[in-house]
Every structure is written in C-alpha cells, then in structure tokens.
C-alpha cells in the first residue's frame, strides 16, 4: 500500500509544471562537475596518499553537510542476540540465523532484525551480501514463504555465498511523519541540525551496525561483506560504503537521483522533486538546491569515488528513465580518476553498454537491464558473477 501511495504522490508531482521532468537527451543541458582531485585550497591531488590524507575527508564532509547529514560516530553500546538458529534449511542447503542487533544511546534503544543464510556445507566463513530492504518485508522472510528476485536467497546460497537482510523500517520508518521513530530517537541532536542525519543516513548507519554483528559472527567473512540496495536503498548502500570502509564492495541498483546518477544533468528525477516527495530522506541543507543543482559543491561521481579502491557495481533498467541510466554511467566514468590512483585501474568504455550487456570489471562494473525499476534474478546473477571473479 505504501508504494502505491508513493507512486500516486510522484504522479501528482509530475503533473505540476514547475516540477516537470525532462526525458529528452537533447535538452539535458550542459553542466560542470565539481573537480574530484582538486582540494579546497585549489591544490591538485596527484596520488592516493593525498587523496586519503585530506581530499577524501573533504568530499565526505561536503556530502554530510549538504546532502546526507552527519553520521553519529559515538553511541553507548550495541548488542547481538541470536533469536533463531536453524541448520539444514532450504532442503538442507543453508544455515539460518536470525539476530537482533540492538543499539543503545541517550537512554533509548532501537533493534534491527537481521536474517542471515549461509551455505550449509561451507568449510569456513563466507563472503556475504547484505541487502538494505526498502520493499515489503515479505521479500526477506526467513520462512521463505515468498521467493522473489528482489532477494533470491536460494540463488545466492547455491552460488556459495551468504545472504542477509534487514528492513529499513527498523532503522527509520520511510514516512515523513514517523521517520524519527527508529534510530533517530537515539540521536535527537541530528534532528535539530540543518546538516543532521535523516532517513537515508539512518539506513546506512543501521547497515554498519549489522556489520558490527558480522565481525562477531563466525559464519560470515566480515572482511568480504557486500552492501546492496535498490532505488532509495541503493542511495543508502552508496552512503554506507562511503562512510564505512569496512564494507568490501557496494552494489547500487537503479538508485537514480542522489544515488549513482549525476544531479546536475537535467534528466529524469531532480533534486527538487526528490526533496518535495520525500522531505525526510536528506538533511535540511539539501533543500537549498531545489531547482539549483548548479550550486551544489558535490555530485554523485564524488560519492562513488568515496568507495575507492573498493569496487562498486551500479545498474539501471531500460524502462526506468526516471533514474537516468546515462547519468549513472557518466557518474561511474567520472569517478574513475580516484579509482585510478590505485591498482588495478578502471577503464570503462566511452559510451554506455547495450542493454543486457554487463561490463564486469574491477573496480567499476555496470549494466542496464531490459525492463522496469526493480531488483531481479538477472541483476543478482551479475553481482554473483562479479563476486566470483574478483572477490572470492
């Protein structure tokens, strides 16, 4: 029901002349991207030492202050309680664990419910995909009553990997009136600052607390955790990877505006539309850039670059122009200068690949799947192939 309401709201927005969307490449306009490898003093950044010592922190703070909000660095404690432990599920192929990850701070607590499957026959801890589930909890039920391409646990287990998920509502309800009822109750100062964390930040923060648990979980190789998100979840997966360098890899699926697609391109969703429809996602300062993307001191190629040298896999769908496939691919290519401070270097082709022709390459991979805005069995098959080739 909530997704139907969201689609209805977006439909209303699209009917408003002031927020009309452009889907014509000839009208996408010209734009200038903020430089990645020039620091705040105008000094060129020529090597990875300079990037890691100063420029990376500058870029991260720009996103904190202007887009996603600050991320709490200190909290009282976190606990992990296994509530269900079942070997031999999925017809004997998987080990199921359900764990409550509870964060404590400021006299408050919030619990993230984690479901984890690992291959039953694994001889050691396994690389594991962690999905930030922004759709129905039915997609990630431990009972597997519903099997969908959005979280095909059986497919991933058969490939020899672990697969885990938590629902975004545990970290922050995706609702402009109640979003503060999750983790943000623990950090009330975030709600009062113009650069304070909101919903997307809370989801990313929650993903990091799940990674805290994985560091203690003997079934998971915590040094090989791949954070995955679709759409708004894909925005959060990118931000989680930028903030928490313990994540080994990031998958951002159809994440669009303020995800993997360039904001300054006049195509598809805009900053004004996203801030109007979802005022609870980003910090208050981001509203200054409604209809004023040119004034932004960052763009999404810089967010992708914050993952370097860890790999990023971005996707689009051919019928999802709202998420700007071309702008996503251009952001990936524009992030390459930072990745190329490391080895191996990225060398994406000058033009986007044809539909259903994945570029599986380290450290930047991309595909544009035929179909609609979704996360599918096909998408996961490519993520597994990439992980087989480069991370396993």
N, C-alpha and C positions, 0 to 999 in steps of 0.2 A: 504493500500500500504506500509506503514512504517513497519508493522510487517512482510510482505513478504520480504522486503529488509533486515530486521534484521535476518530472518531465512536464507536468502541467504548468508549473511556475516558469520553467525555461521557455515554454511555448508562449506564455504571456509576454515574457521579456523580448522574445524575438519579434513580437508584433509591435513593439514600441519603436518608432522611428529613430529615437536618439540612441538606441542600443542595437540597431540593425547590423547583421553580420555580413561580412564580405566573403564570398567563395570564388571570386574571380582573381586568378593569379596576376592578371594584367593590372589589377587595382590594389595589389598587395603593398605597393608603395616602396619607397626607399627608406633605409634606416641605417643607423650607425651603431654597431655593437660596442659596448664598453670593452676596453682592452683587458685581456686576461693577464698578460705578462708585463704590465707596467704598474708599479706600485703607487701609493697615494702621493708620493713626492715626485712622481714623474720619472722615476728611475727604472730602466729596463730590467726585467727579471730574466737572467740568462741561463740559470741552471736549477737543478732540483733543490740544492741547498738554500738558495734564495727564496724559492717558492715555499719550501717547508718552514723556513725560519721566520718569514714575515708576510709574504703576499697571500698565502693560503688563509692565514688568520684574518687578514683584512677583508678578503672576499666573504669568508664565513660571517664576520660581523656585519657586513653590509646586508646580507640576507637576513640575519637576525633582526637588525634594526628596521629594515624596510619591508620585509615580506613575511617571514615565518614566525618571528618572535624569538626571544631568548629561550634557551633550554636550561632548566634547573641543573646545576652541577652538584648540588648537595641536597641530601634528604636524610631522614633519620635512619631508616633501615629498609631492608627488603627480605621477605621470607618466601620459602618454597615448600608447598605441601602437596605431596602426591595423593590424589583422591581416587585414582583408578589405575591399576597396573595389571594388564592382561597380556601375557604372551600368547602366541598362536592364534591371533585373529586373522581376518581375511583369508580364511581357509588354510590357516597355518603359516601364512607367508609373512606376517607382520607382528610386531610387538607394539601394543598400545599403551601409552601413558597419558593420563590427564593430570595436570598440575595447576594448582592455584598459586599465582605469583602475586603477593600482596606487598604493596609499597606503603610505608608509614612516614608521615611528616606532619608537623604542626598540629598534633593531636588528632589527625584524621588518618584514614586508611582507604585504599582502593585496591580491588582484586582483579587481576587479569586471568581469565581461564584459558589455559593452553592445552590444545590437543596435539599429540605427537605420535606419529607412526614411524617405526624404523624397521628395516628388513630383519626378519626373524633369524635368518642364517648368517647375519653379519658377524665376522670374527673380531671386529674392532669397531670403535666409534666411527660414525659415518657422516659425510657431508650432508647438510640438511637445508631444505628450502623452508623459509618462514614466510607465510602469507599474512599480510595485514588485510583481513577480510572486511570489506566495506559493503558487502551484499548480505543476503539473508544468511543467518546462522545455519540454515539447513545445508548450505554448501559444505560446511566443515564439521558436520556431526560425527562424533566418534562412533556412533552406531552404524554409520554408512547407509542409513535408510535412503538417502538421496545421493546418487552418484552423478556428478556433473563435471563438465570440462573446466569449470571455474577453479576446482581444487581436486584434481584427479589423483587421489592418494594411491589408488591401486596401480596406476600407470607409473608413478614415481617410485613406489616400492619395488615394482618389477624391474626397474632400471638400476636398483641397488642403492637408492638414496633415501634419506629420511625426509619426512614432510610434516610440517607443523603449521598451526594457525592460531590466531586469536581474533576475536571480533572487536571492531573499532568501538562499539558501544561500551565496552569495559573500560577503555581509556578515556573516551569522551563521546557522549551521545552526539550523533550527527544531526543536531537540531539547534537552531539559533536561540531557542528559549531555554534549553536544558543542557547545552554542551558543557557547562561548567560543573555539572553534577558528577563527573568522573574524577580523573586525576587532578583536575584544576582545583578541586576543593582543598587539596594538599598544599597548593601554591597560590594562595589568594593574591599575592602581590603581582602575579602575572596578569591578572585580570584588570588591574588598575593602571598598568603602564602602557603607553602607546606602542611600545615595542615588545609587549608581553606575549607569551605563547598563547595560542588559541587551539582550535581543534586539530589541525594538521600536525602542529608541533606536539600535541599530547599523544597522538597516534605514534609518531616517531619515537617519543620518549618511552612509550609503552613497549615498542619493539626492542629498545635497548634493555629494558628490564627483563624481557624474555631471554635476551642474550645473556644477561647475568645468570639466569637459571641454567641455560645451556652450558655455561662454564662449569657447573656442578653436576651436570647430567652425563653419566658415563656412556650412554648410548649415542651421544652426539659429539662429533668433532667440532668443538666450538670455534676452531680456527678456520672452519670451512662452512660458515653459515651464509646462505644467500637470502637476502631480504627481497621480498616480492610484493608488488602492489599493482592493482588495476585502477585506472581512472583516478579518482581522488586518493585511493590507496597507493597509486603509483607516484603521486606527488609526495606522499608520506614516505614511501620507500627511498626515494632520492634524498629527502631531507634526513632520514635516519642514517643513510650511508655517509652523507656529508658530515653529520655530527659525530657519528660513532665509527671510528676507523677499525673497530674490531670486526665489522661485517666484511666478509671476504669478497662479496660480489653483490651487485644491485640489479634487479630486474624491474623496469618501469614500463608497464603495459598500457598503451593508449592513454597516457597521463595528460597530454594536452597542455592547455594554458596553466602557467605556474607549476608545470610539471617538467616534461622534457622538451616542450615546444617553445620556440622563441616568442617572447612577449611583444617585441617591438614590430613584428610583422603584422600587417593589417589583414589578418586572415583567420576565419573561424572565431572561436571564443576570445573575448577580450578581457582585460583586467577589470573594466567597469562592469561587464556582465557577470563575471565570477564573483566580484565583491558585492554586487547587488543581490544575486540569487543566494549566495552563501556568505553572509557577512561575518559568520562565526569561524570561518576556516583560517583566516590570516590575521596578522596583527593590525591594529588601528592605523598605523602609519601607511599601510599599503593602500588605504582608501585615497590617499593624496594623488595616486597615479591613475585614478579613474579617468579615462579619456586623455591621459597624459603620460603614456608609456615612454615617450621620448625622454622624459626627465629621469627615468629610473637609472640608478647608477650600476645596476646589475642586469643581466639577462640570463636565460636558462642554460646557455652553454657554460656559464661560470659555475652553476650548480652541478652540472655533470662533471666538470673538471675537478670539483672538490672530492670526488671519489678516487681520483688518480693516486697511485697506479693500479688500484683495484678495478676489475672490469665492470662495465655497465652494458646491459642488454636493453635496448629500447625497441618498442614496437608501435605499429599503428594498424588500422584496418581501412580498407579501401572505401567503405561507405561511411566512414567516420571523419568527414572533413572538419567537423567541429573541433577535433583535436589536432588539426593541421599536420598531416603526415610530412609534407615538405619542410615545414618549420621545425619539426622534430629532427629530421635528418640533417638539416643545416646546423642545428644546435650541436648535434653529435660531432659533425665535422669541425665546427668552430671550437670545440673543446679539445681537439687533438693537440694543439701546441703544448698544453700542460702534460698530457699523457706522453708526449714525445720527449719530455725531459727524462723519461725513464726508458727502460728496455724490457720487452720488445715495444716497438713504436707502432702507432696506429696509422693506417693508410687506407682510409675509406675512399671509394670511388668518388669522382666529382659530382655524379648525379645519383639520385636515389635508385635502388634496385627495383626491378619489376615486381608486381605482386607475387607473393608466394615464392620468392627467390631470396631466401635469407642470406645475409652476409654474416657468416660465423667466423669471427676473427678476434684475436686478442689485441688490445684490451676493449675495443668497442665493437659491438655487434648490433645488428638491426634487421628487422623485417617488417613488411607491410602485408598483412594477411588479407585475402579476399573475404569480405563480409562486414559485419556490423561491429559496433563498440562492445567488445566482450573479451573475456579471457577463456580460451578454449583448449581442447585436447591438442590441437595443432600447435598452439603457442607453447604449451608445456613441453611438447616433443622437441622443439627447438632449444628451449632452455636446458633440457637434459642433454641434448647433443653437444651444446656449448660446454656444459659442465664436464661431460665425458672427455671432451677434447682438451680442455685447458685447466680444469681444477682438480679432477680426480687423481 
